[in-house]
Amino acid sequence: MEVNQEIQTNLTGHTIIVTGGTRGIGLGIVRVLARAGAQLMVTGRKPARLEQVAEELTQAGVPHRIMQADVARSESSQAVVEATLEAFGKIDGLVANAQSFRPVTKLEDVTEADFDLVLETGPKGTLWLMQAVLPQMRNQGRGRIVTFGSSMGNTGVAGYGPYSAAKEAVRSLTRTAAREWGRYGITVNCVCPASVAHRMPVAEEGSDRAKAFAEMYADHPLGRDGNPEEDIAPAVTFLLSDASQYLTGQTFMVDGGGTMRA
């Protein structure tokens, strides 16, 4: 390779599945991947939000499909893959972003239903998606999978026990998939983002949660929350591109240095 060869981060013609792509981080990723030239399968739970994304992508001239899906169900993930292959004929990347969330709860008060929800939509849901895309990626001899963890798994933030445990399980699955599937040309990496402002409704300003949010970023190296489109999505785009071909099994803390406070 020539020293001055251009780093390839363009995704023109690449087919990428983005789960949970209708709001927050997922929507930011969809928008940046669209600008990078990708053709997209966007999944979500709410039809109205999916239609809004479809309208935006249509106006931008981006080849895409939308699909209502439940990541907790393996048959739903398989149906998404089948629909993607029918529409585009291949799958180059998977962004396993979707994850259900429970309100902040002390560990002593966590119920079985609380834990089941985050496990089914987190590590189990991520595994079903990875299994579903594996045959196509293996046949192609190339694939990029990006999973999502959380810095809370490292720092043990109070009130987030089940969610943190689920995210740590996702990171573990990421490493195992990277080791087992690397020989097929598939890379698997995990992103731990800091971008939560979209979950903080304006109506909650002045609440205990809003105060905790402000205190958290008062001691943050960059002093602000991550923007889904400007801060998180570019890192994901890089991991989906050929520029990241020698990176696998890694966790990327896309949090503005926030974990340095731990």
Helices and strands as residue ranges (DSSP letters): E 15-18, H 24-35, E 39-44, H 47-59, E 64-68, H 74-88, E 93-96, G 107-109, H 112-121, H 123-140, E 143-148, H 152-155, H 161-181, G 182-184, E 186-193, G 197-199, G 202-204, H 208-218, I 228-232, H 233-240, G 242-244, E 251-254, G 258-261
